[in-house]
Amino acid sequence: MTCETCVHWTTDDGEMPRLPSHFGACSSDKFIGEYFSNGELLEADRVVVENDEGWGFYTGPKFGCVHWVPRQDTK
């Protein structure tokens, strides 16, 4: 259950040339990458990453999490 086999993960972002090309971004709605007001209610299974410049959260292919969903093309 790692990023490289998850439907939410992609490496074609290309916005961070300082990162190795095998790092990627997660599109799961459980990851909030923006400013939010302190009054917002957040579910206990979410993560908030202050990501005002758009590059604050990238993972390597072997990272894994509880929100993993298998890709259809995964063996």
C-alpha positions in Angstrom: 0.0 0.0 0.0 2.5 2.6 -1.2 2.1 5.7 -3.3 3.5 4.2 -6.5 0.5 1.8 -6.6 -2.1 4.3 -5.5 -4.8 5.9 -7.8 -4.3 9.3 -6.0 -0.6 9.6 -6.8 1.2 11.1 -9.8 4.7 12.0 -10.7 3.9 14.2 -13.8 3.5 17.4 -11.8 6.9 18.7 -12.9 6.7 21.9 -10.8 9.6 21.2 -8.4 12.8 20.6 -10.3 14.8 20.3 -7.0 13.0 17.1 -6.2 14.0 13.7 -7.7 11.8 12.8 -10.6 10.5 9.8 -8.8 8.7 12.0 -6.2 5.1 12.8 -6.8 1.9 14.5 -5.6 -1.2 13.1 -3.9 -4.7 14.2 -5.1 -6.6 12.5 -2.2 -9.3 14.8 -0.7 -8.0 13.7 2.7 -4.9 16.0 2.2 -5.6 19.7 2.5 -2.7 21.8 1.1 -3.8 25.4 1.6 -4.6 27.9 4.2 -7.7 27.3 6.3 -9.5 29.1 9.1 -9.1 27.8 12.6 -12.9 27.5 12.8 -13.2 24.8 10.1 -14.1 21.4 11.3 -11.8 18.7 10.0 -12.3 15.0 10.0 -9.9 13.0 12.2 -8.4 11.2 9.2 -7.2 14.3 7.3 -3.9 16.1 7.2 -3.4 19.8 6.7 -0.2 21.0 5.1 0.3 24.7 4.9 1.0 24.8 1.2 0.5 28.4 0.0 3.2 28.1 -2.7 1.8 24.9 -4.1 4.8 22.6 -3.4 4.6 21.8 0.3 3.7 18.1 0.1 5.4 15.6 -2.2 6.1 11.9 -1.5 8.4 9.2 -2.7 7.1 6.1 -4.4 7.6 3.9 -1.3 5.6 6.2 1.1 2.3 4.7 2.1 -0.8 5.8 4.0 -4.3 4.6 5.2 -6.0 6.4 2.3 -4.4 4.2 -0.4 -6.6 3.1 -3.2 -5.2 0.6 -5.8 -4.7 1.7 -9.4 -6.6 -0.4 -11.9 -3.3 -1.1 -13.8 -1.5 -2.4 -10.6 -0.6 -6.1 -10.6 
